[in-house]
């Protein structure tokens, strides 16, 4: 399964610059609002040291990493929900992504115009939150009108579903009216299903990307955040219970220009980072969506596969091919950690760590698997 991540924010916060650095797919970046009109799309390989190690051991003909699709959506402004800055067009693109990465400007630069003429992360985050909530409120109003209009003429079974939808809408509406996201409201599974067709933007999981300059990254790494834009952004994210990552667009752009993996790692270590901004963002998105990774490995191919945490072996097999799930017989499994410890599949078997698992087995992150099936 592939995941897609929409990059949103005010104009001139560095969305397109970060997108270009993360995806190595050039996006127009300029010092004026609405530089990006149509969304740019980039497919990004998920950095994974486990896959690199598997390739070193098996020496396969090809290595296939998991991927993430990044969508660079044009800048939103106050009034976007009412069409300001072509807002309605931009908001429609957001509805199509699985997770939202909200880029927040956390640097001062007089040469880069701020749409509000002042860098204020808290205000900027509030603006986007309100516009997305207002857009959803408009969707909610139309959905309720349709539900009320059709309720009387429906069969009893349909009336039950419509009543569920109205209950869910009544719960969500006060939150949206106060600029809060729909995801802040607790709904049961039936209520969620009843309003799924609304495709609420604020129901989508969201994380923040604090875009900093070099000085800001140095301060962040030293923990010297008092009074900084980064501190304000991180505090707001924490108050919302949201994930936040800190990225320096300039560093990421430099990383993209380095082709050798060892040189990239050396550059990251030289900067004092644990991982690149791309890795941090993808790992945060995986955690937010409840995703995990299993591997298939052999002389032909080593490959990473993305699944939902808790998926059973047949469902994991279905990610490779639907026939694998339909005709699932068993899975041969061992852990990546055991491979590191014992060095080969043969030694894993000798140690009794090579397992046969059935249909009820819940796949664990880092499992290396081989499926047997019959169709």
N, C-alpha and C positions, 0 to 999 in steps of 0.2 A: 504494500500500500504506500502511496505517496502522500505527503502532506503539503499544503500550501499556506504560505504566511504572507499576509498583506501588510505592507509597510505604510503607515499613515502618520500624519502630523501636520503642523502648520507649514505654510510655505517657508522656504529658506532655513529649515532646521537641519538640513544635511541628509534628507532621505535618499535623494538620487545619488549623492556621493557615496553613502554607505552601501546602497544597492550595488553600485558599480564595483565597489571594493569587494563586497561579499560574494557576488555572483560572477565577477570578472566578465560581466556583460555590460558594455558601455551604455549608460543612460545619460541623456542630456542634463547637465548641471550648470546652472547659470544664476547670476545674482539678480533675479527678479521673480515675483510671484507667478505661479501657474506655469512655470517652465515645463513641467510635466503635465500633459493633458491626457493622452492615452496612457494606460498603465503599461509599464515595462515589465517583462517577465523573464526571469532567469532561473535555470535549473542548476542547483548546487549539490555537489557531492558532499555527503556527511563525513567530516573528518573522524576517523576511528582507528586508534592505534591497534586495536584488537585485530582488525582486518589486515593491517600492515603486517602484524606478526604472523597471522595465519598464512599470508602469502610467502613470507620468508621460510616457513616450515614446509609448505606443500609445493612451492614453486609452480603455481598453476599457469596455464596458457593465458588466462585473463583474470582480472580482479574487478569485481563490480560492487561499488559502494552503494549504500542507500542514498536516496536523493530527497531534497526539499525544494519546492518551487517557491521562489520569492516574487511577489508582485508589488512593484513600486507604484503606489496610487498617489495621484496628484494632491497637492496641499489643500487642506480644508481651512476655511476661515469662519469667523463669527458670521452667522446667517447662512451657512452652507445648507442647513436643513430646509431653508426657504429659497434656495437657488442661488445664493450669493456666491460669486466666483465659480459659476458652473457647478455648484455644490451637488445638486441632484444627480448629475452625471457621475461625479466622483463617488458619491455614496453608493450608487448601484454596483460599482466594482467591489466595494468592501463586502457586500452581501455574499459574494461568490467565494470568499476565502475561508479557511478553516480556523485560523488563529490570527489575531491582530498584534502586530508589533508597532507600538506607538513611539515614534522617535521624538525625543524632547531635546531642544537646544540647551546645552549647559556650558556654553562658552561665550565670551564677549569678543566681538570683532567689528570695529566701526566700518570696515569695508564691506561687510555683508549685511544687507538690509534686513531688519526684523519687521515683519508685517505690522506689528503694533509699536514699532520704534523703541522697544524696550525688552531686554531679555529677562523674562520672569517665568521660570519653569512651572511654578504652581498655577499661575494664571493661564499659561499656555495649555497645561494639562486639563484645567477646568474648562477651557473653551472647547476643546475637542470632545470632552466627556458630555458637555451640554448639547453640542450639535448632534452627536450620535444618538443621545437620548431623545432629542426632539424629532429626529428622523424616525426613530422607532415609535414615538408617540403618534405621529401621523399614520404610520402603518397600523398601529393598534386601533386607532379611531375608525379607519376604513374597514378593518377586520370585524370590529364590533358591529358596525352598521350592517355589514353583510350577514352576520350571524343572526341579528335581531330580525332582519328582513325575511330570512328563510326559515326561521325556527318554527313558526306555526304550521307551515305546509309540509314539514318533514315527518317521516316515519318515526316511531318511538325510538328505535335504535340510533337513528341519526340525531334525534332531539337530545339524546343522552350525551353524545359527543359534542354537540353544539353547546349544551349547558356546561360541559366541562371546559370548553374553550372560553366561554364567558366568565366562568369562575377564575380561570387563570388570568384572563385579561384584567379583571377587577383587581387582582393581586398585584399585577405588574404596573398598572397605570400610575398609582401614587409615586412609585419609585421614579419612573420616567419624568413625571411632572416636576420632581425635585432634582433632576439632573443625574439621577443614579442609574446604574445599568440594570437591565432585566435579569442578569445573572446573579444580582444581589438578593433576589427573591427566591425563596424555597418553594419549588413545585414538585408534586409527585410525578411519577413516570407517566401516568395517564394525562395529567394536565400538560406536561411537556409535549406529549404526542399530539394533543389537541390543538396546540398553537404552533406546531413545527412549521406549518405552511407560512407563517408570518416571516420567517427567516430574520428574526430580530438581530440587528448588528450587535447590540450590547449583550446579547445572550452568548456571543462567541467568547472564548477565552482570550484574555489580553495580557500582554507583558509590555514593560517599558524598556526603551533603549535610550540610555543617556548618552548623547553625542557630545564628546568632550574634545578639547584641543590637547596638545602635548603637555602643557603645563597642568591642565586639569587632570590628566591621567597620572602624572607624577604625584600630584596631591592625593589622588584617590589611592594609589598604591602605598603611600606613606600613612594613610589614614588621617590626613590633615584636611578635613572637610568642613570644619566650623565656618559658617557664614557663606559657604560656596553655593553656586547653582546646583552642583551635584547633590549636596546635602538636602536641599529643598526638594529636588526630584525624588530622591530615595525616601525621604520622610513621607511624602505623599503616597508613593507606591506602597510603603509599609502600612500606612493608615488604611489603604484599600485592600490589604492582604494580597497585593499583586507582586509578581516577580519583576525584577529589574536587573538589567545588565548594563555595564559601562563600556562603551566602545569609543576608541579614537579613530575617526575615519582616515586620518593621515597614515597612522600605523597600518591599518588594514590595507590601504592602497599600496603601501610599500611591500607588505607581505605578498600581495597578488603578483608583484613584479619578480618575486624570487621563485625560481622554478624548482630548485633542488630541495627535497624534503628536509634533509639534514640542516641545510642553511636556514630554512624557515624556522626550524626548531631552535637553532642557535640564536636567531634574531628575537624570537619570543622570549627566550631565557634572558637575553641581554637587556630587554626592556623590563624584566622583572615580572612578566605575566606568566600565569599558569597555563593558559591556552589562548588561542586567537579569539578575537571578537566573534568571528563566525562560529567557532566551536561553542563559545559561551551562549550565543543566541540560540543555536540549534538545540543544545542540551536543555536549555530553559524551556524551549517550545515542546520538546519531547516530554519533559516532566509535566508540563502544564496539560498536555493532551493525554497523559497516561500511556505513553508508548514505550516499547522496549524493542530490543534487537536480538535476533538469532542468526546463526550463520550456517551456510552449507560450504563444505570445503573438500577439495580433491585436486587431482592433477590437472583436470580440465578447467576448473573454475573455483575461485573463492568468492563468496558473495554474502553481503549483509542484507537482511530482510527486516522490514519494520512491521510490527504487530502491536495490538493493544495488550498491555500488561494483563495477565490472567487468561489470555486466549489458550484454548486447548490445542493439543497436537494436531487434530484434524483441521482446525481453523488456520493454524499456522501453515499447514501443508497447502491449504487453499489459496494462500497468498502467492505461492509459487505457481499453482495451476488448479483450476476448479476440479479437474479430474482427480488430483491428489487427495482432495477432501472427500469427494464422493466415494472413492474406492479405497479409502484409508484402511490399512491393515495394522501397521505398527510403525513406531519411530525408533531408530537407533540413536542414542543420545549420549553425549559426554559434555563436560563443561570446558569452557575456554581456559579456566584456571588450571584444570587438571592437565590440559595439553601443555601448558607452560611448565608445569611441575614435572611431567613424565617425558615430554619431548616428542612423542609419537603415538599414533592410535594403537599400535601393537603393544606398547608398554602400558598404555591406559587399560587395555584389555587384561594384561597380565596382572595389573593391580586391582582388577575387579571393579574398575570405575566406569566401564562401558556398559550402558544400560539399555534395556528394551522397554519402551513405554507404550501404553495403549491409548484408547480414545479419551480417557478421563484426565490424562496428564496435562497439567498446566505448564506451559513453556516458560522457562526462566530466562531472564536477560543473560546473554552471553552463552547460551546453549549452542553447541554445534550439533547439527541434526542430519540424519539421512532417513528418508521416508520410503516405506514399502506400501504399494497400493495395487489395486486390481480393478479394472473397469471393463 
